[in-house]
Amino acid sequence: REDILRKALELFDRQGYANTSLDDIARAVGIAREGIYYYFKNRAEILLHIIEPRSLALIEGLRKIVAAANGGGYAQKLHDAVRNHLEQFDLHCLEMTVSLRDGHLEDARAVRASMARIWKEYEALWTRLVAEGQRAGEFRPMGDPKMLAFGILGMCNWLSRWYDPSKDVTVEQIIETFYTMTAHGILESQPPAT
């Protein structure tokens, strides 16, 4: 079972979910296609078993951050939330890439339906963090909390398109850069109000 998941993950990463058949997975594992059915009903179930644990880990980490006492303020919670998200790329790069790239495909409808609840909860936790930070006066009231949360998630999720853990940029550098950009912007000084 674990070998099937590992080989499927490698193939999904290299070829994409849509371009990987059960025959491809069976060949990579060195078994007959029928052997896969002993463990999984279909290719979508394999994808779900690859991406669901990472998504649940993201939620669990963010739940703890949002529920934690506010000793370090919302700036610390924001930093911890960005870290929680981006460290998954370092620890589980392939799973995160496949999840963010292939979990939304049309031929992964069953996976999308199963993951919708998880993703909605994760989005809601991020929105809550931003809204609470705004209500506390620690975050500027510069827009709708959900829109701001989606902007942060979009920036973080784009790592699935370019991040390579074997390259020079570390996840720690990315965490600090993304947090600083989110918390302080990239302008040296604020533009005059119009």
Summary of the structure (lengths in Angstrom):
residues: 194
radius of gyration: 19.1
end to end distance: 60.4
largest distance: 67.3
contacts: 540
relative contact order: 0.12
helix: 73%
strand: 0%
